[in-house]
Every structure is written in structure tokens, then in C-alpha cells.
Amino acid sequence: AHNRALGESLSGKAAAKAPSEAAAEWSSRVKELEGLLEKKEGQLTAEVKARLEVDQLAKETAFKLEAEAGRLRHQLSIETDRKEAAELRFRIAEPKRIVDAAPA
């Protein structure tokens, strides 16, 4: 609406001015709008690049976290196996200790 009002304002002024003067005003306005467009394009490009970098970092972090989780699951499995093996050795050895400790 603002641009339309400005355009109508320039059109009305242009009618009262010489054609070369009106053309110069329109040319000036077009250059101004092109500059604003270039600035906005630059901002959007920077924003897209930043989002892509964040997405890439998120993917890398997720990959590293999954690898660490896998390593920890493996370590837990090893620790659990060791604990279970120790418990089994104790259970196997317990009856022998009871027999060995019994009076003959």
C-alpha cells in the first residue's frame, strides 16, 4: 500500500513535470528499490547459510552422540558380562568351599 501510494504520488507529480524530470524520479526510485532488494537478498543468503551450518553441526553432533552411545552400550555390555561371570564363578565355587569346610 505504501509503495502504491508512493507510485501514485510520483505519477501525479510526474504529470506536472517535464518527461525527463519524471523519468529521472522513476529511475531514482527504481535504483533505490534495487538497492533494497540486493540488501534483502544478502540478508536472506546469510540466513540460509547460517541455517545450513546449524543443520550440518546438528547432524555431526547427532552422529557423534550416537557413536558415543554405541561405545557406552558396548562398554556396559562388557561390564555386565564381567559381573555375571564373577557371580557364576562365585556360585560354582561356593558348594566346593562348603564341602571343603565341612568336617571329614
Salt bridges, closest charged atoms under 4 A:
GLU25 OE2 - LYS17 NZ 2.16
GLU32 OE2 - ARG29 NH1 3.05
GLU47 OE2 - ARG51 NH2 2.85
GLU66 OE2 - ARG73 NH2 3.09
GLU68 OE2 - ARG71 NH2 2.76
GLU79 OE2 - ARG82 NH1 3.20
GLU87 OE1 - ARG91 NH2 3.98
GLU94 OE1 - ARG97 NH2 3.71
ASP100 OD2 - LYS96 NZ 3.15
